[in-house]
Amino acid sequence: GGVAAYTLEYQQRVSFLQRGALKSLAKTDPLTGLYNRGAINQKLNHLVDYAYRENKTITLMLLDVDFFKPFNDHYGHIAGDKCLIQVANALSSHCKRPLDFAGRYGGEEFLIVWFDAKPTEVDQLASNVRNHIAAQKIPHNASKVAEILTFSAGIVSGTPAIPDAAQSLLQQADQCLYRAKDSGRNRILIQDLGDDHNLVSVIK
C-alpha cells in the first residue's frame, strides 16, 4: 500500500511538472527563451489596459538586427542562432522593473517593453540597449553599415488614451522601425504615442 501511494504521488508530481513545462514552452521562444509572439501579444494587451487604467506610461521598442540574412549566409546558421541568443540576453538584462519584459517577435525582430518609464528616461534606456549590444563586438563583415552587429529600432512612448491600444502601439512602433531602416539603419527613432509624424529624437 505504501509503495502504491508513493508511486501515485510520484506520477502526480511528474504530471504536474510536465504540464508546467508544456505551459512554459507555449509562452517562450525555444531558441532565446524570451516570450514568443503569442505571449507578447497577451502580455502587451494586459499591460496597455493596466497603463490606461492607472494613467501610466508604456515604452515599446521594436528592433530588427541589421542585415541578418547576410550574417547567416556569411557565418552560418549556428553562428546566427548564437547571435540571436546574445541579443536576447542583452535585452533581458535591461528589463529592470517588475512589469518590464522582452520578447522575440519573429526571426531577427525583437521587442522590449518598459512600464512606467519617465519621458526623460527613454533616450537613456534606448542608448543603454544600443551600447550593450555594440559592446559585445559581434563581427559582421557582411553588414553595409558597420563591421560589428548593429540593429535598427523604433520606440513609441506615452500613456494610452484608450484601453485597447496594444495593436496601434505595435503598428506605430513598426512604422517607426521602418523609417529607421529606410533612413540608413543602425539607429533608433523615438516617437510619442499617438503622434506618428514627429520624431522626438534619433539615436545613431
TIVEXKOL-295684 format. One record per residue (C-alpha): residue in three letters; z, y, x negated. Coordinates in Angstrom, 3 decimals. Last residue first. Layout:
<pt titi="ALA" pz="Z" py="Y" px="X"/>
...
END
This chain:
<pt titi="LYS" pz="-34.062" py="56.851" px="-22.655"/>
<pt titi="ILE" pz="-31.655" py="57.912" px="-19.903"/>
<pt titi="VAL" pz="-33.177" py="59.939" px="-17.067"/>
<pt titi="SER" pz="-31.078" py="62.061" px="-14.734"/>
<pt titi="VAL" pz="-30.501" py="63.070" px="-11.104"/>
<pt titi="LEU" pz="-34.089" py="62.358" px="-10.165"/>
<pt titi="ASN" pz="-35.497" py="63.939" px="-7.023"/>
<pt titi="HIS" pz="-37.783" py="62.121" px="-4.595"/>
<pt titi="ASP" pz="-35.857" py="59.122" px="-3.283"/>
<pt titi="ASP" pz="-32.908" py="61.111" px="-1.979"/>
<pt titi="GLY" pz="-30.931" py="58.786" px="0.292"/>
<pt titi="LEU" pz="-28.587" py="57.594" px="-2.436"/>
<pt titi="ASP" pz="-28.698" py="59.974" px="-5.389"/>
<pt titi="GLN" pz="-31.153" py="58.994" px="-8.090"/>
<pt titi="ILE" pz="-30.979" py="57.685" px="-11.664"/>
<pt titi="LEU" pz="-33.894" py="56.592" px="-13.857"/>
<pt titi="ILE" pz="-33.117" py="54.315" px="-16.799"/>
<pt titi="ARG" pz="-35.498" py="53.962" px="-19.723"/>
<pt titi="ASN" pz="-37.258" py="51.402" px="-21.916"/>
<pt titi="ARG" pz="-40.397" py="51.596" px="-19.769"/>
<pt titi="GLY" pz="-43.205" py="54.195" px="-20.130"/>
<pt titi="SER" pz="-43.388" py="56.186" px="-16.898"/>
<pt titi="ASP" pz="-44.601" py="53.273" px="-14.760"/>
<pt titi="LYS" pz="-41.617" py="51.129" px="-15.734"/>
<pt titi="ALA" pz="-39.093" py="53.825" px="-14.827"/>
<pt titi="ARG" pz="-41.035" py="54.659" px="-11.657"/>
<pt titi="TYR" pz="-40.934" py="51.003" px="-10.621"/>
<pt titi="LEU" pz="-37.180" py="50.930" px="-11.262"/>
<pt titi="CYS" pz="-36.716" py="53.950" px="-8.979"/>
<pt titi="GLN" pz="-38.747" py="52.238" px="-6.278"/>
<pt titi="ASP" pz="-36.574" py="49.129" px="-6.669"/>
<pt titi="ALA" pz="-33.394" py="51.223" px="-6.485"/>
<pt titi="GLN" pz="-34.662" py="52.800" px="-3.257"/>
<pt titi="GLN" pz="-35.511" py="49.396" px="-1.823"/>
<pt titi="LEU" pz="-32.132" py="47.954" px="-2.767"/>
<pt titi="LEU" pz="-30.264" py="50.825" px="-1.119"/>
<pt titi="SER" pz="-32.528" py="50.560" px="1.953"/>
<pt titi="GLN" pz="-31.644" py="46.875" px="2.137"/>
<pt titi="ALA" pz="-27.901" py="47.467" px="1.875"/>
<pt titi="ALA" pz="-27.757" py="50.335" px="4.386"/>
<pt titi="ASP" pz="-26.340" py="48.618" px="7.443"/>
<pt titi="PRO" pz="-23.208" py="50.770" px="7.873"/>
<pt titi="ILE" pz="-24.872" py="54.215" px="7.881"/>
<pt titi="ALA" pz="-24.378" py="57.239" px="5.621"/>
<pt titi="PRO" pz="-23.675" py="55.079" px="2.560"/>
<pt titi="THR" pz="-21.784" py="56.992" px="-0.177"/>
<pt titi="GLY" pz="-23.797" py="57.529" px="-3.331"/>
<pt titi="SER" pz="-25.549" py="56.000" px="-6.309"/>
<pt titi="VAL" pz="-29.026" py="54.630" px="-6.941"/>
<pt titi="ILE" pz="-29.994" py="53.365" px="-10.375"/>
<pt titi="GLY" pz="-33.439" py="52.235" px="-11.517"/>
<pt titi="ALA" pz="-33.854" py="50.263" px="-14.689"/>
<pt titi="SER" pz="-36.159" py="49.433" px="-17.575"/>
<pt titi="PHE" pz="-35.086" py="47.000" px="-20.258"/>
<pt titi="THR" pz="-35.199" py="46.609" px="-24.010"/>
<pt titi="LEU" pz="-35.384" py="43.709" px="-26.462"/>
<pt titi="ILE" pz="-35.943" py="44.721" px="-30.066"/>
<pt titi="GLU" pz="-39.016" py="45.956" px="-31.954"/>
<pt titi="ALA" pz="-39.622" py="48.632" px="-29.338"/>
<pt titi="VAL" pz="-42.081" py="49.889" px="-26.703"/>
<pt titi="LYS" pz="-45.074" py="47.522" px="-26.687"/>
<pt titi="SER" pz="-42.982" py="44.375" px="-26.958"/>
<pt titi="ALA" pz="-44.364" py="41.223" px="-28.581"/>
<pt titi="ASN" pz="-42.181" py="41.613" px="-31.670"/>
<pt titi="HIS" pz="-39.066" py="41.340" px="-29.531"/>
<pt titi="PRO" pz="-36.038" py="40.660" px="-31.710"/>
<pt titi="ILE" pz="-32.672" py="40.644" px="-29.886"/>
<pt titi="LYS" pz="-30.724" py="43.464" px="-31.515"/>
<pt titi="GLN" pz="-27.448" py="42.684" px="-29.721"/>
<pt titi="ALA" pz="-26.587" py="46.379" px="-29.989"/>
<pt titi="ALA" pz="-29.504" py="47.236" px="-27.680"/>
<pt titi="ILE" pz="-27.924" py="45.152" px="-24.897"/>
<pt titi="HIS" pz="-24.577" py="46.912" px="-25.256"/>
<pt titi="ASN" pz="-26.196" py="50.346" px="-25.645"/>
<pt titi="ARG" pz="-28.117" py="50.014" px="-22.371"/>
<pt titi="VAL" pz="-25.085" py="48.732" px="-20.484"/>
<pt titi="ASN" pz="-22.876" py="51.534" px="-21.817"/>
<pt titi="SER" pz="-25.558" py="54.127" px="-21.127"/>
<pt titi="ALA" pz="-25.709" py="53.124" px="-17.453"/>
<pt titi="LEU" pz="-21.940" py="53.311" px="-17.040"/>
<pt titi="GLN" pz="-21.909" py="56.654" px="-18.875"/>
<pt titi="ASP" pz="-24.585" py="58.154" px="-16.626"/>
<pt titi="VAL" pz="-22.740" py="56.943" px="-13.526"/>
<pt titi="GLU" pz="-19.266" py="58.182" px="-14.432"/>
<pt titi="THR" pz="-19.613" py="61.797" px="-13.223"/>
<pt titi="PRO" pz="-20.591" py="60.560" px="-9.761"/>
<pt titi="LYS" pz="-17.288" py="58.626" px="-9.590"/>
<pt titi="ALA" pz="-17.556" py="54.858" px="-9.350"/>
<pt titi="ASP" pz="-16.228" py="53.448" px="-6.076"/>
<pt titi="PHE" pz="-17.888" py="50.047" px="-6.432"/>
<pt titi="TRP" pz="-20.214" py="49.267" px="-9.327"/>
<pt titi="VAL" pz="-23.118" py="46.936" px="-8.611"/>
<pt titi="ILE" pz="-25.250" py="45.197" px="-11.221"/>
<pt titi="LEU" pz="-28.673" py="43.703" px="-10.634"/>
<pt titi="PHE" pz="-31.035" py="41.627" px="-12.699"/>
<pt titi="GLU" pz="-34.777" py="41.027" px="-12.933"/>
<pt titi="GLU" pz="-36.114" py="38.631" px="-15.572"/>
<pt titi="GLY" pz="-36.944" py="35.936" px="-13.013"/>
<pt titi="GLY" pz="-35.129" py="36.823" px="-9.786"/>
<pt titi="TYR" pz="-32.228" py="38.976" px="-8.635"/>
<pt titi="ARG" pz="-29.841" py="37.633" px="-11.231"/>
<pt titi="GLY" pz="-26.463" py="39.005" px="-10.271"/>
<pt titi="ALA" pz="-23.669" py="41.318" px="-11.357"/>
<pt titi="PHE" pz="-20.451" py="42.305" px="-9.598"/>
<pt titi="ASP" pz="-17.957" py="45.138" px="-9.184"/>
<pt titi="LEU" pz="-15.348" py="44.622" px="-6.441"/>
<pt titi="PRO" pz="-12.337" py="44.028" px="-8.726"/>
<pt titi="ARG" pz="-13.351" py="46.834" px="-11.123"/>
<pt titi="LYS" pz="-14.526" py="46.103" px="-14.663"/>
<pt titi="CYS" pz="-18.005" py="44.660" px="-14.161"/>
<pt titi="HIS" pz="-19.431" py="45.720" px="-17.530"/>
<pt titi="SER" pz="-18.821" py="42.367" px="-19.211"/>
<pt titi="SER" pz="-20.911" py="40.656" px="-16.553"/>
<pt titi="LEU" pz="-23.951" py="42.739" px="-17.520"/>
<pt titi="ALA" pz="-23.730" py="41.729" px="-21.171"/>
<pt titi="ASN" pz="-23.313" py="38.075" px="-20.247"/>
<pt titi="ALA" pz="-26.428" py="38.221" px="-18.060"/>
<pt titi="VAL" pz="-28.477" py="39.862" px="-20.823"/>
<pt titi="GLN" pz="-27.388" py="37.173" px="-23.285"/>
<pt titi="ILE" pz="-28.213" py="34.443" px="-20.751"/>
<pt titi="LEU" pz="-31.658" py="35.959" px="-20.217"/>
<pt titi="CYS" pz="-32.315" py="35.911" px="-23.976"/>
<pt titi="LYS" pz="-31.208" py="32.291" px="-24.264"/>
<pt titi="ASP" pz="-33.651" py="31.368" px="-21.493"/>
<pt titi="GLY" pz="-36.472" py="33.169" px="-23.297"/>
<pt titi="ALA" pz="-35.571" py="31.483" px="-26.586"/>
<pt titi="ILE" pz="-35.904" py="28.133" px="-24.832"/>
<pt titi="HIS" pz="-39.102" py="29.337" px="-23.152"/>
<pt titi="GLY" pz="-40.961" py="30.073" px="-26.362"/>
<pt titi="TYR" pz="-40.858" py="32.959" px="-28.876"/>
<pt titi="HIS" pz="-44.259" py="34.617" px="-28.396"/>
<pt titi="ASP" pz="-45.213" py="33.457" px="-24.899"/>
<pt titi="ASN" pz="-41.679" py="33.924" px="-23.617"/>
<pt titi="PHE" pz="-41.454" py="37.440" px="-25.087"/>
<pt titi="PRO" pz="-44.959" py="38.216" px="-23.751"/>
<pt titi="LYS" pz="-43.652" py="37.260" px="-20.286"/>
<pt titi="PHE" pz="-40.517" py="39.382" px="-20.792"/>
<pt titi="PHE" pz="-42.369" py="42.613" px="-21.428"/>
<pt titi="ASP" pz="-39.370" py="44.828" px="-20.642"/>
<pt titi="VAL" pz="-36.381" py="43.108" px="-19.033"/>
<pt titi="ASP" pz="-36.062" py="44.435" px="-15.470"/>
<pt titi="LEU" pz="-33.116" py="46.325" px="-14.079"/>
<pt titi="LEU" pz="-31.681" py="47.179" px="-10.677"/>
<pt titi="MET" pz="-28.550" py="49.306" px="-10.983"/>
<pt titi="LEU" pz="-26.505" py="49.930" px="-7.853"/>
<pt titi="THR" pz="-23.723" py="52.482" px="-7.507"/>
<pt titi="ILE" pz="-21.815" py="52.392" px="-4.228"/>
<pt titi="THR" pz="-19.485" py="55.249" px="-3.330"/>
<pt titi="LYS" pz="-16.536" py="55.114" px="-0.959"/>
<pt titi="ASN" pz="-16.134" py="56.567" px="2.545"/>
<pt titi="GLU" pz="-13.845" py="53.686" px="3.598"/>
<pt titi="ARG" pz="-16.017" py="52.482" px="6.482"/>
<pt titi="TYR" pz="-19.308" py="53.141" px="4.668"/>
<pt titi="ALA" pz="-18.052" py="51.554" px="1.440"/>
<pt titi="TYR" pz="-16.961" py="48.470" px="3.406"/>
<pt titi="ASP" pz="-20.378" py="48.179" px="5.046"/>
<pt titi="VAL" pz="-22.012" py="48.547" px="1.627"/>
<pt titi="LEU" pz="-19.735" py="45.879" px="0.172"/>
<pt titi="HIS" pz="-20.347" py="43.357" px="2.925"/>
<pt titi="ASN" pz="-24.128" py="43.744" px="2.768"/>
<pt titi="LEU" pz="-24.057" py="43.688" px="-1.033"/>
<pt titi="LYS" pz="-22.056" py="40.469" px="-1.116"/>
<pt titi="GLN" pz="-24.478" py="38.661" px="1.196"/>
<pt titi="ASN" pz="-27.607" py="39.996" px="-0.501"/>
<pt titi="ILE" pz="-26.265" py="39.100" px="-3.946"/>
<pt titi="ALA" pz="-25.245" py="35.619" px="-2.769"/>
<pt titi="GLY" pz="-28.792" py="34.915" px="-1.605"/>
<pt titi="ARG" pz="-30.306" py="36.362" px="-4.766"/>
<pt titi="ASN" pz="-28.147" py="34.333" px="-7.135"/>
<pt titi="TYR" pz="-24.743" py="35.426" px="-8.426"/>
<pt titi="LEU" pz="-24.442" py="35.091" px="-12.194"/>
<pt titi="GLY" pz="-24.026" py="31.728" px="-13.934"/>
<pt titi="THR" pz="-26.989" py="32.503" px="-16.183"/>
<pt titi="LEU" pz="-29.158" py="29.391" px="-15.893"/>
<pt titi="PRO" pz="-27.932" py="27.811" px="-12.641"/>
<pt titi="ASP" pz="-27.925" py="31.098" px="-10.661"/>
<pt titi="THR" pz="-24.810" py="31.098" px="-8.538"/>
<pt titi="LYS" pz="-23.990" py="31.021" px="-4.832"/>
<pt titi="ALA" pz="-25.132" py="27.528" px="-3.795"/>
<pt titi="LEU" pz="-23.766" py="26.140" px="-7.050"/>
<pt titi="SER" pz="-20.284" py="27.374" px="-6.103"/>
<pt titi="LYS" pz="-20.425" py="25.633" px="-2.729"/>
<pt titi="LEU" pz="-21.625" py="22.456" px="-4.423"/>
<pt titi="ALA" pz="-18.750" py="22.610" px="-6.908"/>
<pt titi="GLY" pz="-16.198" py="23.220" px="-4.174"/>
<pt titi="ARG" pz="-17.526" py="20.324" px="-2.114"/>
<pt titi="GLN" pz="-17.353" py="18.116" px="-5.201"/>
<pt titi="LEU" pz="-13.783" py="19.202" px="-5.914"/>
<pt titi="PHE" pz="-12.699" py="18.409" px="-2.356"/>
<pt titi="SER" pz="-14.442" py="15.029" px="-2.443"/>
<pt titi="VAL" pz="-12.756" py="14.205" px="-5.744"/>
<pt titi="ARG" pz="-9.358" py="15.164" px="-4.306"/>
<pt titi="GLN" pz="-9.983" py="13.120" px="-1.154"/>
<pt titi="GLN" pz="-11.047" py="10.125" px="-3.229"/>
<pt titi="TYR" pz="-7.867" py="10.393" px="-5.317"/>
<pt titi="GLU" pz="-5.706" py="10.631" px="-2.183"/>
<pt titi="LEU" pz="-7.343" py="7.514" px="-0.737"/>
<pt titi="THR" pz="-6.955" py="5.600" px="-4.008"/>
<pt titi="TYR" pz="-3.303" py="6.638" px="-4.293"/>
<pt titi="ALA" pz="-2.615" py="5.521" px="-0.723"/>
<pt titi="ALA" pz="-4.357" py="2.191" px="-1.347"/>
<pt titi="VAL" pz="-2.416" py="1.639" px="-4.570"/>
<pt titi="GLY" pz="0.882" py="2.385" px="-2.831"/>
<pt titi="GLY" pz="0.000" py="0.000" px="0.000"/>
END
